[in-house]
């Protein structure tokens, strides 16, 4: 049954909110649990669509999964299947990363080419070249990738661009390969460090030699372990920007401010007051919002996942802002939806030119991808009147009870079923 969010704008947000576990870290760690011939217990796992999809993937491979109130238990003592179903991989790109761990466990793996958010071309070349360098024979036919390798061996891998997905995938696989693997020009996002902490907790030997070079000493096997997943910095950033656009005063708890330095710096540039604590960030919104320029880059640069939410804030800035997207080639599709709310935006190549308007107005809009959903929610919080957001399956992929948390801060958001018009409590 189709659902939508109905948001009454103009409500000032205030109070404290605690972020859930990291989506990206959780997905990588769930994949890595395939390497452990026993039980993995994970705490702080976010209850979101992408996690449910990944857990379904593990079940399809024959892994035992138990979801409890406080933790998720994975038992990968036995992997019964080496082929991942297309119905799950097409939903979420991260599920492609089961290829390497299943290959390492079974000597063979067959996985469809990935799907996920519609934000541009994201080829899997780095993934496949890395597995080939470890000794895998790769075949691609009928939309599937098949890999065969009785034994994986350590190797040297170089990325032309620091890919987060490929870094996680290949480092995880190399953890049980024979010998030493070096990955150069690797990504270094905090979620990758969390993945490596988990793997090392299970007996892997992975370390950064410098900021973009990783050394992985392969071990014969990994041991059973338990681990608590890091907080979601993208969810924290979303609440920070929501506070800014509503002239609010919100303290986001359970997050290390160091994870969000680029976002904090930009919020200060546009005129917000940001207070940093050991495990929290307080944002006090001030108007007028000043214009600024943003260029996305891999960590420690401005995160591409915060580009869309921050652009929503800049739509009401007092002047013209330039937002340049360098990571993905098609992440501006949501701007046509912001324009329906009165935003003055146009795209030239990889740059969005955002001319601030005095106010946004409520409108029916469609969420095209996960972070576009965050941007439209943020815009609707500040818009005059009522906004109706459809396409919630994209938003629910990465946010746990977003409307509930925002309502606890003073927002006015209802989730309704479109057909029956019944309120969902």
Residue, then its C-alpha position, 0 to 999 in steps of 0.5 A: x500500500x502506497x504511503x506519503x508524508x504530509x508535512x505542515x511547514x513553519x514549525x521551529x525545531x527544538x530539543x534533543x534527538x539521538x541518532x541511530x546506527x550507521x546505515x553504511x557501516x551496518x551494511x558493510x559489517x553484515x556482508x563481512x559477517x559472511x566470513x565468520x564460520x559461526x555467530x556474529x552479534x551486532x548491536x545498534x543496528x538501524x531498523x531501516x529498509x536497506x538493513x532488512x534487504x541485506x538480512x533477506x539476502x543473508x537468509x537467501x544464502x542460507x545464513x541464519x538470522x535472528x532479529x532481537x530487540x537489542x541486537x541482531x544475530x547472524x550465524x554463517x556457520x554454513x552458506x548453502x547457496x553461492x548465488x544471490x537473487x536478482x530481486x534483492x540485488x536490484x533493490x540495493x547496490x551494497x548487496x553486490x558486495x556479497x560476491x567476494x565473501x561468498x567467493x572466499x567461503x565457497x570458492x564460487x559466487x554468482x551475483x547480479x549486477x547491482x541496482x539501488x538509488x538512481x543517482x548516476x552510473x556507478x560501475x563495478x570495475x574496481x570490484x572485479x579487477x580487484x578480485x581478478x588480481x586476487x586470483x578469481x576468474x570472472x565471467x559476465x553474462x546474462x546480467x550476472x557476474x560469476x567468480x570462481x577461485x579455489x584460493x584467493x591470494x594477496x595482491x596490490x590494488x590501486x584505485x583511480x578514484x577512492x571508491x567506498x564500495x570497492x574499498x569495503x568489498x575488496x578489503x573484506x575479501x582480502x581479510x581471509x586471502x593468503x598473503x598480504x594485500x595492499x589497497x592504494x588510493x583507498x577511501x577512508x570514510x569513518x564507516x570503513x574504519x568501523x568495518x575494519x574495527x569489526x573485522x579486526x575484532x574478529x581476528x583480521x589484520x587490517x590497518x591504514x599505512x597512511x591516509x589512503x593506503x591499506x595493508x591487509x594481512x590475510x588470516x586463515x579464518x575469523x572468529x565469532x564476535x560481537x560488535x556495536x555499530x557506529x552512529x549514522x553521521x548522515x542522519x546526524x547531518x540531516x537533523x543539523x540542517x533541519x535545525x538550521x532551516x527552521x531557525x531551531x535549537x537542536x542537540x544531536x546526541x550520540x555523534x562524534x563532531x569530528x565525523x561532520x566537520x565539513x558540514x559543521x564548517x558550512x553551517x557556520x559559514x551560512x550563519x548558524x551557531x554550532x556547538x561541539x561536545x564530546x558526543x553531541x552537536x548543538x545547532x542553533x539556526x539564524x536567519x538570514x541564511x548566508x549563501x555559500x559554495x559547496x564542492x563534494x569530495x570523498x572523506x574528509x571532504x564535504x560528503x556527497x550524501x549531504x549535498x542534497x539536504x544542504x542544497x535545500x537549506x541554500x534555497x532560502x539563502x540571501x544570495x546565490x550559492x554554487x553546489x558542485x557534485x564531483x562524486x556521482x554524475x546524476x545527483x541533481x534530479x531532485x532539483x525539479x522537485x525543489x522547484x515545485x516548492x518555489x526554489x530557484x535552481x538550475x544545473x550547468x554540468x556538474x554544478x547547481x546554481x541556487x538563487x535563494x528565495x524569500x520562502x518556499x511553499x508547500x507542494x506535492x513532491x516525489x522522492x527520487x532517491x534516499x538523500x533527495x528524500x531528506x532534502x525534500x523533508x528539510x524543505x517541507x519543514x520550512x515551507x509555507x503550507x502543506x507538502x505531500x511527499x510520495x516515494x517513501x520507500x526511498x526515504x525509508x531505506x536509510x532513516x529509522x522513524x525520521x518523522x517520529x524523531x522530527x515530531x519529537x522536536x516540534x515538527x508536524x508530520x503525518x504518515x498516511x496510506x494514500x488509498x485508505x487515507x487512514x492515519x498510520x500511528 
